[in-house]
Amino acid sequence: MNKFSHLDTDGNVKMVDVTEKTPSIRRARAEGIIMLQADTINLIQNEAMPKGNVLTTAKIAGIQAAKKTWDLIPMCHQLNLSFVDLEFELNREQIM
């Protein structure tokens, strides 16, 4: 049976020392669908939402989330990020 590095010999949770770990290139991709009403899509496309540009706000929030992943996932070490990007596509074929 493989030993899980985040558990000690008694099965207690522990943080793993990664001080000597060689840096590596990692890539992650996530995808999701948000269903909106046609009127909402029109407001977004026309940048007419009362609180401003929704997609710009969402992009900023996504970048912040990527930078805070280490803080949100238990037992995850902070990693230096060299690039984060988010893309949005408004698809009228998937209107709620």
Gaussian input, Z-matrix of N, CA and C with variables (Angstrom, degrees):
# hf/3-21g

backbone

0 1
 N
 C     1     B1
 C     2     B2     1     A1
 N     3     B3     2     A2     1     D1
 C     4     B4     3     A3     2     D2
 C     5     B5     4     A4     3     D3
 N     6     B6     5     A5     4     D4
 C     7     B7     6     A6     5     D5
 C     8     B8     7     A7     6     D6
 N     9     B9     8     A8     7     D7
 C    10    B10     9     A9     8     D8
 C    11    B11    10    A10     9     D9
 N    12    B12    11    A11    10    D10
 C    13    B13    12    A12    11    D11
 C    14    B14    13    A13    12    D12
 N    15    B15    14    A14    13    D13
 C    16    B16    15    A15    14    D14
 C    17    B17    16    A16    15    D15
 N    18    B18    17    A17    16    D16
 C    19    B19    18    A18    17    D17
 C    20    B20    19    A19    18    D18
 N    21    B21    20    A20    19    D19
 C    22    B22    21    A21    20    D20
 C    23    B23    22    A22    21    D21
 N    24    B24    23    A23    22    D22
 C    25    B25    24    A24    23    D23
 C    26    B26    25    A25    24    D24
 N    27    B27    26    A26    25    D25
 C    28    B28    27    A27    26    D26
 C    29    B29    28    A28    27    D27
 N    30    B30    29    A29    28    D28
 C    31    B31    30    A30    29    D29
 C    32    B32    31    A31    30    D30
 N    33    B33    32    A32    31    D31
 C    34    B34    33    A33    32    D32
 C    35    B35    34    A34    33    D33
 N    36    B36    35    A35    34    D34
 C    37    B37    36    A36    35    D35
 C    38    B38    37    A37    36    D36
 N    39    B39    38    A38    37    D37
 C    40    B40    39    A39    38    D38
 C    41    B41    40    A40    39    D39
 N    42    B42    41    A41    40    D40
 C    43    B43    42    A42    41    D41
 C    44    B44    43    A43    42    D42
 N    45    B45    44    A44    43    D43
 C    46    B46    45    A45    44    D44
 C    47    B47    46    A46    45    D45
 N    48    B48    47    A47    46    D46
 C    49    B49    48    A48    47    D47
 C    50    B50    49    A49    48    D48
 N    51    B51    50    A50    49    D49
 C    52    B52    51    A51    50    D50
 C    53    B53    52    A52    51    D51
 N    54    B54    53    A53    52    D52
 C    55    B55    54    A54    53    D53
 C    56    B56    55    A55    54    D54
 N    57    B57    56    A56    55    D55
 C    58    B58    57    A57    56    D56
 C    59    B59    58    A58    57    D57
 N    60    B60    59    A59    58    D58
 C    61    B61    60    A60    59    D59
 C    62    B62    61    A61    60    D60
 N    63    B63    62    A62    61    D61
 C    64    B64    63    A63    62    D62
 C    65    B65    64    A64    63    D63
 N    66    B66    65    A65    64    D64
 C    67    B67    66    A66    65    D65
 C    68    B68    67    A67    66    D66
 N    69    B69    68    A68    67    D67
 C    70    B70    69    A69    68    D68
 C    71    B71    70    A70    69    D69
 N    72    B72    71    A71    70    D70
 C    73    B73    72    A72    71    D71
 C    74    B74    73    A73    72    D72
 N    75    B75    74    A74    73    D73
 C    76    B76    75    A75    74    D74
 C    77    B77    76    A76    75    D75
 N    78    B78    77    A77    76    D76
 C    79    B79    78    A78    77    D77
 C    80    B80    79    A79    78    D78
 N    81    B81    80    A80    79    D79
 C    82    B82    81    A81    80    D80
 C    83    B83    82    A82    81    D81
 N    84    B84    83    A83    82    D82
 C    85    B85    84    A84    83    D83
 C    86    B86    85    A85    84    D84
 N    87    B87    86    A86    85    D85
 C    88    B88    87    A87    86    D86
 C    89    B89    88    A88    87    D87
 N    90    B90    89    A89    88    D88
 C    91    B91    90    A90    89    D89
 C    92    B92    91    A91    90    D90
 N    93    B93    92    A92    91    D91
 C    94    B94    93    A93    92    D92
 C    95    B95    94    A94    93    D93
 N    96    B96    95    A95    94    D94
 C    97    B97    96    A96    95    D95
 C    98    B98    97    A97    96    D96
 N    99    B99    98    A98    97    D97
 C   100   B100    99    A99    98    D98
 C   101   B101   100   A100    99    D99
 N   102   B102   101   A101   100   D100
 C   103   B103   102   A102   101   D101
 C   104   B104   103   A103   102   D102
 N   105   B105   104   A104   103   D103
 C   106   B106   105   A105   104   D104
 C   107   B107   106   A106   105   D105
 N   108   B108   107   A107   106   D106
 C   109   B109   108   A108   107   D107
 C   110   B110   109   A109   108   D108
 N   111   B111   110   A110   109   D109
 C   112   B112   111   A111   110   D110
 C   113   B113   112   A112   111   D111
 N   114   B114   113   A113   112   D112
 C   115   B115   114   A114   113   D113
 C   116   B116   115   A115   114   D114
 N   117   B117   116   A116   115   D115
 C   118   B118   117   A117   116   D116
 C   119   B119   118   A118   117   D117
 N   120   B120   119   A119   118   D118
 C   121   B121   120   A120   119   D119
 C   122   B122   121   A121   120   D120
 N   123   B123   122   A122   121   D121
 C   124   B124   123   A123   122   D122
 C   125   B125   124   A124   123   D123
 N   126   B126   125   A125   124   D124
 C   127   B127   126   A126   125   D125
 C   128   B128   127   A127   126   D126
 N   129   B129   128   A128   127   D127
 C   130   B130   129   A129   128   D128
 C   131   B131   130   A130   129   D129
 N   132   B132   131   A131   130   D130
 C   133   B133   132   A132   131   D131
 C   134   B134   133   A133   132   D132
 N   135   B135   134   A134   133   D133
 C   136   B136   135   A135   134   D134
 C   137   B137   136   A136   135   D135
 N   138   B138   137   A137   136   D136
 C   139   B139   138   A138   137   D137
 C   140   B140   139   A139   138   D138
 N   141   B141   140   A140   139   D139
 C   142   B142   141   A141   140   D140
 C   143   B143   142   A142   141   D141
 N   144   B144   143   A143   142   D142
 C   145   B145   144   A144   143   D143
 C   146   B146   145   A145   144   D144
 N   147   B147   146   A146   145   D145
 C   148   B148   147   A147   146   D146
 C   149   B149   148   A148   147   D147
 N   150   B150   149   A149   148   D148
 C   151   B151   150   A150   149   D149
 C   152   B152   151   A151   150   D150
 N   153   B153   152   A152   151   D151
 C   154   B154   153   A153   152   D152
 C   155   B155   154   A154   153   D153
 N   156   B156   155   A155   154   D154
 C   157   B157   156   A156   155   D155
 C   158   B158   157   A157   156   D156
 N   159   B159   158   A158   157   D157
 C   160   B160   159   A159   158   D158
 C   161   B161   160   A160   159   D159
 N   162   B162   161   A161   160   D160
 C   163   B163   162   A162   161   D161
 C   164   B164   163   A163   162   D162
 N   165   B165   164   A164   163   D163
 C   166   B166   165   A165   164   D164
 C   167   B167   166   A166   165   D165
 N   168   B168   167   A167   166   D166
 C   169   B169   168   A168   167   D167
 C   170   B170   169   A169   168   D168
 N   171   B171   170   A170   169   D169
 C   172   B172   171   A171   170   D170
 C   173   B173   172   A172   171   D171
 N   174   B174   173   A173   172   D172
 C   175   B175   174   A174   173   D173
 C   176   B176   175   A175   174   D174
 N   177   B177   176   A176   175   D175
 C   178   B178   177   A177   176   D176
 C   179   B179   178   A178   177   D177
 N   180   B180   179   A179   178   D178
 C   181   B181   180   A180   179   D179
 C   182   B182   181   A181   180   D180
 N   183   B183   182   A182   181   D181
 C   184   B184   183   A183   182   D182
 C   185   B185   184   A184   183   D183
 N   186   B186   185   A185   184   D184
 C   187   B187   186   A186   185   D185
 C   188   B188   187   A187   186   D186
 N   189   B189   188   A188   187   D187
 C   190   B190   189   A189   188   D188
 C   191   B191   190   A190   189   D189
 N   192   B192   191   A191   190   D190
 C   193   B193   192   A192   191   D191
 C   194   B194   193   A193   192   D192
 N   195   B195   194   A194   193   D193
 C   196   B196   195   A195   194   D194
 C   197   B197   196   A196   195   D195
 N   198   B198   197   A197   196   D196
 C   199   B199   198   A198   197   D197
 C   200   B200   199   A199   198   D198
 N   201   B201   200   A200   199   D199
 C   202   B202   201   A201   200   D200
 C   203   B203   202   A202   201   D201
 N   204   B204   203   A203   202   D202
 C   205   B205   204   A204   203   D203
 C   206   B206   205   A205   204   D204
 N   207   B207   206   A206   205   D205
 C   208   B208   207   A207   206   D206
 C   209   B209   208   A208   207   D207
 N   210   B210   209   A209   208   D208
 C   211   B211   210   A210   209   D209
 C   212   B212   211   A211   210   D210
 N   213   B213   212   A212   211   D211
 C   214   B214   213   A213   212   D212
 C   215   B215   214   A214   213   D213
 N   216   B216   215   A215   214   D214
 C   217   B217   216   A216   215   D215
 C   218   B218   217   A217   216   D216
 N   219   B219   218   A218   217   D217
 C   220   B220   219   A219   218   D218
 C   221   B221   220   A220   219   D219
 N   222   B222   221   A221   220   D220
 C   223   B223   222   A222   221   D221
 C   224   B224   223   A223   222   D222
 N   225   B225   224   A224   223   D223
 C   226   B226   225   A225   224   D224
 C   227   B227   226   A226   225   D225
 N   228   B228   227   A227   226   D226
 C   229   B229   228   A228   227   D227
 C   230   B230   229   A229   228   D228
 N   231   B231   230   A230   229   D229
 C   232   B232   231   A231   230   D230
 C   233   B233   232   A232   231   D231
 N   234   B234   233   A233   232   D232
 C   235   B235   234   A234   233   D233
 C   236   B236   235   A235   234   D234
 N   237   B237   236   A236   235   D235
 C   238   B238   237   A237   236   D236
 C   239   B239   238   A238   237   D237
 N   240   B240   239   A239   238   D238
 C   241   B241   240   A240   239   D239
 C   242   B242   241   A241   240   D240
 N   243   B243   242   A242   241   D241
 C   244   B244   243   A243   242   D242
 C   245   B245   244   A244   243   D243
 N   246   B246   245   A245   244   D244
 C   247   B247   246   A246   245   D245
 C   248   B248   247   A247   246   D246
 N   249   B249   248   A248   247   D247
 C   250   B250   249   A249   248   D248
 C   251   B251   250   A250   249   D249
 N   252   B252   251   A251   250   D250
 C   253   B253   252   A252   251   D251
 C   254   B254   253   A253   252   D252
 N   255   B255   254   A254   253   D253
 C   256   B256   255   A255   254   D254
 C   257   B257   256   A256   255   D255
 N   258   B258   257   A257   256   D256
 C   259   B259   258   A258   257   D257
 C   260   B260   259   A259   258   D258
 N   261   B261   260   A260   259   D259
 C   262   B262   261   A261   260   D260
 C   263   B263   262   A262   261   D261
 N   264   B264   263   A263   262   D262
 C   265   B265   264   A264   263   D263
 C   266   B266   265   A265   264   D264
 N   267   B267   266   A266   265   D265
 C   268   B268   267   A267   266   D266
 C   269   B269   268   A268   267   D267
 N   270   B270   269   A269   268   D268
 C   271   B271   270   A270   269   D269
 C   272   B272   271   A271   270   D270
 N   273   B273   272   A272   271   D271
 C   274   B274   273   A273   272   D272
 C   275   B275   274   A274   273   D273
 N   276   B276   275   A275   274   D274
 C   277   B277   276   A276   275   D275
 C   278   B278   277   A277   276   D276
 N   279   B279   278   A278   277   D277
 C   280   B280   279   A279   278   D278
 C   281   B281   280   A280   279   D279
 N   282   B282   281   A281   280   D280
 C   283   B283   282   A282   281   D281
 C   284   B284   283   A283   282   D282
 N   285   B285   284   A284   283   D283
 C   286   B286   285   A285   284   D284
 C   287   B287   286   A286   285   D285

   B1=1.4572
   B2=1.5259
   B3=1.3205
   B4=1.4607
   B5=1.5165
   B6=1.3192
   B7=1.4594
   B8=1.5313
   B9=1.3208
   B10=1.4606
   B11=1.5177
   B12=1.3178
   B13=1.4686
   B14=1.5244
   B15=1.3286
   B16=1.4585
   B17=1.5290
   B18=1.3276
   B19=1.4634
   B20=1.5207
   B21=1.3455
   B22=1.4564
   B23=1.5333
   B24=1.3274
   B25=1.4675
   B26=1.5180
   B27=1.3298
   B28=1.4689
   B29=1.5268
   B30=1.3323
   B31=1.4603
   B32=1.5180
   B33=1.3296
   B34=1.4657
   B35=1.5297
   B36=1.3181
   B37=1.4615
   B38=1.5206
   B39=1.3418
   B40=1.4682
   B41=1.5189
   B42=1.3024
   B43=1.4617
   B44=1.5256
   B45=1.3133
   B46=1.4561
   B47=1.5262
   B48=1.3276
   B49=1.4641
   B50=1.5285
   B51=1.3178
   B52=1.4688
   B53=1.5319
   B54=1.3160
   B55=1.4626
   B56=1.5230
   B57=1.3157
   B58=1.4643
   B59=1.5273
   B60=1.3164
   B61=1.4625
   B62=1.5294
   B63=1.3077
   B64=1.4605
   B65=1.5278
   B66=1.3309
   B67=1.4718
   B68=1.5320
   B69=1.3027
   B70=1.4612
   B71=1.5274
   B72=1.3107
   B73=1.4604
   B74=1.5188
   B75=1.3120
   B76=1.4579
   B77=1.5171
   B78=1.3062
   B79=1.4610
   B80=1.5222
   B81=1.3182
   B82=1.4629
   B83=1.5214
   B84=1.3103
   B85=1.4642
   B86=1.5199
   B87=1.3125
   B88=1.4645
   B89=1.5180
   B90=1.3091
   B91=1.4540
   B92=1.5183
   B93=1.3090
   B94=1.4584
   B95=1.5161
   B96=1.3077
   B97=1.4653
   B98=1.5190
   B99=1.3136
   B100=1.4617
   B101=1.5190
   B102=1.3153
   B103=1.4647
   B104=1.5300
   B105=1.3231
   B106=1.4598
   B107=1.5224
   B108=1.3117
   B109=1.4567
   B110=1.5311
   B111=1.3235
   B112=1.4688
   B113=1.5266
   B114=1.3306
   B115=1.4744
   B116=1.5280
   B117=1.3197
   B118=1.4634
   B119=1.5246
   B120=1.3175
   B121=1.4674
   B122=1.5255
   B123=1.3182
   B124=1.4737
   B125=1.5204
   B126=1.3230
   B127=1.4664
   B128=1.5262
   B129=1.3265
   B130=1.4632
   B131=1.5272
   B132=1.3221
   B133=1.4723
   B134=1.5265
   B135=1.3098
   B136=1.4631
   B137=1.5285
   B138=1.3393
   B139=1.4687
   B140=1.5174
   B141=1.3337
   B142=1.4627
   B143=1.5247
   B144=1.3299
   B145=1.4647
   B146=1.5248
   B147=1.3285
   B148=1.4661
   B149=1.5342
   B150=1.3371
   B151=1.4686
   B152=1.5244
   B153=1.3260
   B154=1.4588
   B155=1.5185
   B156=1.3181
   B157=1.4593
   B158=1.5270
   B159=1.3192
   B160=1.4638
   B161=1.5274
   B162=1.3199
   B163=1.4603
   B164=1.5262
   B165=1.3115
   B166=1.4659
   B167=1.5227
   B168=1.3279
   B169=1.4651
   B170=1.5246
   B171=1.3282
   B172=1.4648
   B173=1.5283
   B174=1.3156
   B175=1.4644
   B176=1.5243
   B177=1.3180
   B178=1.4657
   B179=1.5270
   B180=1.3264
   B181=1.4672
   B182=1.5243
   B183=1.3238
   B184=1.4613
   B185=1.5157
   B186=1.3192
   B187=1.4667
   B188=1.5231
   B189=1.3280
   B190=1.4637
   B191=1.5252
   B192=1.3191
   B193=1.4671
   B194=1.5270
   B195=1.3274
   B196=1.4667
   B197=1.5270
   B198=1.3233
   B199=1.4610
   B200=1.5234
   B201=1.3404
   B202=1.4660
   B203=1.5319
   B204=1.3292
   B205=1.4603
   B206=1.5190
   B207=1.3148
   B208=1.4624
   B209=1.5241
   B210=1.3219
   B211=1.4616
   B212=1.5294
   B213=1.3180
   B214=1.4577
   B215=1.5252
   B216=1.3279
   B217=1.4642
   B218=1.5234
   B219=1.3251
   B220=1.4694
   B221=1.5311
   B222=1.3120
   B223=1.4601
   B224=1.5322
   B225=1.3033
   B226=1.4656
   B227=1.5281
   B228=1.3210
   B229=1.4610
   B230=1.5249
   B231=1.3213
   B232=1.4570
   B233=1.5292
   B234=1.3185
   B235=1.4574
   B236=1.5211
   B237=1.3139
   B238=1.4582
   B239=1.5254
   B240=1.3087
   B241=1.4603
   B242=1.5195
   B243=1.3111
   B244=1.4615
   B245=1.5261
   B246=1.3467
   B247=1.4582
   B248=1.5232
   B249=1.3183
   B250=1.4653
   B251=1.5230
   B252=1.3247
   B253=1.4565
   B254=1.5166
   B255=1.3043
   B256=1.4557
   B257=1.5137
   B258=1.3211
   B259=1.4619
   B260=1.5164
   B261=1.3223
   B262=1.4599
   B263=1.5204
   B264=1.3148
   B265=1.4598
   B266=1.5216
   B267=1.3161
   B268=1.4622
   B269=1.5213
   B270=1.3210
   B271=1.4604
   B272=1.5220
   B273=1.2969
   B274=1.4698
   B275=1.5274
   B276=1.3143
   B277=1.4622
   B278=1.5265
   B279=1.3185
   B280=1.4594
   B281=1.5268
   B282=1.3033
   B283=1.4636
   B284=1.5179
   B285=1.3131
   B286=1.4562
   B287=1.5078
   A1=109.34
   A2=117.85
   A3=122.23
   A4=110.44
   A5=114.95
   A6=120.86
   A7=109.06
   A8=116.60
   A9=121.30
   A10=107.92
   A11=117.75
   A12=122.07
   A13=114.37
   A14=118.05
   A15=120.16
   A16=112.76
   A17=116.92
   A18=120.94
   A19=109.11
   A20=115.97
   A21=119.05
   A22=109.22
   A23=117.36
   A24=120.98
   A25=113.40
   A26=117.54
   A27=121.53
   A28=112.32
   A29=117.40
   A30=120.48
   A31=114.40
   A32=116.84
   A33=120.65
   A34=110.20
   A35=115.83
   A36=121.51
   A37=109.79
   A38=115.98
   A39=121.21
   A40=108.98
   A41=116.19
   A42=121.24
   A43=107.67
   A44=116.98
   A45=122.29
   A46=109.38
   A47=116.57
   A48=121.58
   A49=108.69
   A50=116.62
   A51=120.83
   A52=111.53
   A53=116.13
   A54=121.30
   A55=112.12
   A56=117.43
   A57=121.91
   A58=113.36
   A59=118.01
   A60=120.87
   A61=110.38
   A62=116.20
   A63=122.13
   A64=109.73
   A65=117.55
   A66=119.53
   A67=110.96
   A68=116.04
   A69=120.24
   A70=109.44
   A71=115.10
   A72=120.64
   A73=107.83
   A74=116.06
   A75=121.33
   A76=108.59
   A77=114.82
   A78=119.99
   A79=107.41
   A80=114.93
   A81=120.20
   A82=108.45
   A83=114.77
   A84=119.72
   A85=107.64
   A86=115.16
   A87=120.79
   A88=108.12
   A89=115.57
   A90=120.43
   A91=108.28
   A92=116.39
   A93=120.29
   A94=111.07
   A95=115.00
   A96=121.55
   A97=108.15
   A98=115.92
   A99=121.90
   A100=106.83
   A101=116.06
   A102=120.85
   A103=108.66
   A104=116.43
   A105=122.27
   A106=109.84
   A107=114.86
   A108=119.86
   A109=108.50
   A110=116.76
   A111=122.09
   A112=111.66
   A113=117.32
   A114=120.60
   A115=111.17
   A116=116.53
   A117=120.60
   A118=110.21
   A119=116.95
   A120=120.40
   A121=110.54
   A122=116.83
   A123=120.18
   A124=111.11
   A125=117.23
   A126=120.76
   A127=111.04
   A128=116.59
   A129=120.38
   A130=110.03
   A131=117.09
   A132=120.90
   A133=112.09
   A134=116.69
   A135=121.30
   A136=112.72
   A137=116.36
   A138=122.47
   A139=110.62
   A140=115.46
   A141=121.65
   A142=112.74
   A143=117.58
   A144=119.43
   A145=108.75
   A146=118.16
   A147=121.34
   A148=114.36
   A149=117.47
   A150=119.71
   A151=113.29
   A152=117.48
   A153=119.39
   A154=113.37
   A155=115.11
   A156=122.74
   A157=110.75
   A158=115.71
   A159=122.55
   A160=111.69
   A161=117.33
   A162=120.06
   A163=112.11
   A164=117.75
   A165=120.31
   A166=110.31
   A167=116.24
   A168=120.48
   A169=110.51
   A170=117.23
   A171=121.29
   A172=111.28
   A173=116.95
   A174=120.33
   A175=110.82
   A176=116.87
   A177=120.81
   A178=109.98
   A179=116.90
   A180=121.03
   A181=111.12
   A182=117.48
   A183=121.02
   A184=112.43
   A185=116.64
   A186=120.50
   A187=110.07
   A188=116.79
   A189=120.03
   A190=110.61
   A191=117.51
   A192=121.08
   A193=110.79
   A194=117.31
   A195=120.39
   A196=110.58
   A197=116.48
   A198=120.82
   A199=112.36
   A200=117.66
   A201=121.67
   A202=113.01
   A203=118.03
   A204=120.60
   A205=111.41
   A206=117.23
   A207=121.50
   A208=111.56
   A209=116.87
   A210=121.75
   A211=111.50
   A212=117.30
   A213=121.72
   A214=113.43
   A215=117.98
   A216=121.82
   A217=108.72
   A218=117.35
   A219=120.17
   A220=111.75
   A221=116.08
   A222=125.00
   A223=113.31
   A224=117.53
   A225=122.09
   A226=108.67
   A227=116.76
   A228=120.97
   A229=110.16
   A230=115.04
   A231=120.08
   A232=108.92
   A233=116.36
   A234=121.75
   A235=109.53
   A236=115.79
   A237=119.51
   A238=108.81
   A239=116.10
   A240=121.03
   A241=109.23
   A242=116.28
   A243=119.50
   A244=111.54
   A245=116.87
   A246=118.92
   A247=109.80
   A248=116.08
   A249=122.76
   A250=106.55
   A251=116.88
   A252=119.83
   A253=109.12
   A254=116.14
   A255=122.30
   A256=108.18
   A257=115.23
   A258=120.90
   A259=108.40
   A260=115.86
   A261=121.23
   A262=108.90
   A263=115.12
   A264=121.20
   A265=107.57
   A266=116.40
   A267=120.44
   A268=107.66
   A269=115.91
   A270=121.92
   A271=109.44
   A272=117.00
   A273=121.68
   A274=112.62
   A275=118.53
   A276=121.12
   A277=111.89
   A278=117.21
   A279=120.89
   A280=110.84
   A281=115.92
   A282=121.09
   A283=109.38
   A284=116.04
   A285=122.43
   A286=110.09
   D1=135.27
   D2=179.08
   D3=-73.51
   D4=141.49
   D5=179.01
   D6=-86.82
   D7=129.91
   D8=176.83
   D9=-81.51
   D10=123.02
   D11=-171.88
   D12=-66.51
   D13=-15.99
   D14=-179.35
   D15=-92.90
   D16=9.51
   D17=177.22
   D18=-123.51
   D19=140.06
   D20=175.66
   D21=-83.92
   D22=-176.06
   D23=-176.17
   D24=-63.80
   D25=-21.53
   D26=178.23
   D27=-93.80
   D28=1.46
   D29=179.73
   D30=87.28
   D31=9.33
   D32=178.57
   D33=-83.56
   D34=145.58
   D35=179.27
   D36=-69.26
   D37=139.05
   D38=176.71
   D39=-145.02
   D40=155.08
   D41=176.13
   D42=-84.29
   D43=138.71
   D44=-178.78
   D45=-89.36
   D46=137.34
   D47=177.21
   D48=-80.73
   D49=116.98
   D50=-179.96
   D51=-112.17
   D52=18.62
   D53=-177.21
   D54=-54.36
   D55=-43.11
   D56=-175.89
   D57=-93.25
   D58=4.26
   D59=-176.98
   D60=-69.34
   D61=134.24
   D62=178.25
   D63=-70.88
   D64=133.27
   D65=177.63
   D66=-58.98
   D67=146.25
   D68=179.50
   D69=-138.35
   D70=159.41
   D71=177.05
   D72=-89.31
   D73=130.19
   D74=179.85
   D75=-128.97
   D76=149.60
   D77=178.44
   D78=-137.66
   D79=139.21
   D80=177.02
   D81=-132.68
   D82=148.41
   D83=178.10
   D84=-140.44
   D85=136.33
   D86=176.70
   D87=-131.63
   D88=151.93
   D89=-178.67
   D90=-144.26
   D91=144.53
   D92=178.61
   D93=-152.30
   D94=164.77
   D95=177.98
   D96=-126.01
   D97=131.79
   D98=174.91
   D99=-118.99
   D100=121.49
   D101=-179.55
   D102=-87.46
   D103=129.94
   D104=-179.13
   D105=-128.86
   D106=159.85
   D107=174.48
   D108=-77.29
   D109=154.15
   D110=-178.56
   D111=-56.33
   D112=-40.38
   D113=179.75
   D114=-62.02
   D115=-38.66
   D116=179.81
   D117=-67.19
   D118=-42.34
   D119=177.63
   D120=-60.91
   D121=-41.26
   D122=177.55
   D123=-60.32
   D124=-44.43
   D125=179.08
   D126=-62.10
   D127=-41.53
   D128=179.52
   D129=-65.30
   D130=-47.79
   D131=-179.20
   D132=-60.82
   D133=-36.28
   D134=-178.25
   D135=-90.74
   D136=6.58
   D137=-177.36
   D138=48.68
   D139=46.74
   D140=-175.86
   D141=-114.13
   D142=15.41
   D143=177.67
   D144=-68.90
   D145=139.68
   D146=-176.90
   D147=-55.70
   D148=-31.82
   D149=-177.64
   D150=-97.08
   D151=10.15
   D152=176.03
   D153=107.88
   D154=-166.81
   D155=-175.29
   D156=-71.90
   D157=108.96
   D158=-176.48
   D159=-64.39
   D160=-42.03
   D161=-175.58
   D162=-70.08
   D163=-35.32
   D164=175.33
   D165=-65.00
   D166=-43.62
   D167=177.91
   D168=-62.08
   D169=-42.68
   D170=179.34
   D171=-64.44
   D172=-38.09
   D173=179.13
   D174=-65.61
   D175=-43.81
   D176=177.58
   D177=-61.17
   D178=-44.37
   D179=179.47
   D180=-62.90
   D181=-39.45
   D182=178.95
   D183=-65.58
   D184=-40.75
   D185=177.58
   D186=-65.19
   D187=-42.93
   D188=177.39
   D189=-61.47
   D190=-40.99
   D191=179.55
   D192=-62.88
   D193=-42.58
   D194=178.54
   D195=-61.07
   D196=-40.88
   D197=-179.48
   D198=-69.86
   D199=-23.16
   D200=-177.80
   D201=-101.94
   D202=6.12
   D203=-177.08
   D204=-52.28
   D205=-45.18
   D206=-179.07
   D207=-58.84
   D208=-28.36
   D209=-177.88
   D210=-85.01
   D211=-20.05
   D212=-175.34
   D213=-99.10
   D214=-25.93
   D215=-178.91
   D216=-100.60
   D217=121.77
   D218=-179.46
   D219=-58.30
   D220=141.55
   D221=176.01
   D222=64.93
   D223=21.26
   D224=179.66
   D225=-101.24
   D226=132.07
   D227=178.31
   D228=-83.33
   D229=152.45
   D230=176.58
   D231=-70.40
   D232=130.06
   D233=178.86
   D234=-116.44
   D235=142.07
   D236=175.35
   D237=-75.75
   D238=127.25
   D239=178.93
   D240=-99.52
   D241=137.25
   D242=177.34
   D243=-104.09
   D244=-15.74
   D245=-177.49
   D246=-162.56
   D247=135.41
   D248=173.03
   D249=-138.36
   D250=134.00
   D251=178.26
   D252=-142.61
   D253=146.07
   D254=175.87
   D255=-129.35
   D256=140.15
   D257=177.50
   D258=-125.51
   D259=143.65
   D260=179.30
   D261=-125.01
   D262=143.33
   D263=177.62
   D264=-134.19
   D265=122.15
   D266=176.24
   D267=-89.74
   D268=116.97
   D269=-174.80
   D270=-114.59
   D271=107.89
   D272=-178.25
   D273=-71.12
   D274=-10.26
   D275=178.04
   D276=-80.72
   D277=-10.30
   D278=-179.60
   D279=-119.28
   D280=41.71
   D281=179.85
   D282=-77.62
   D283=141.90
   D284=179.35
   D285=-73.83

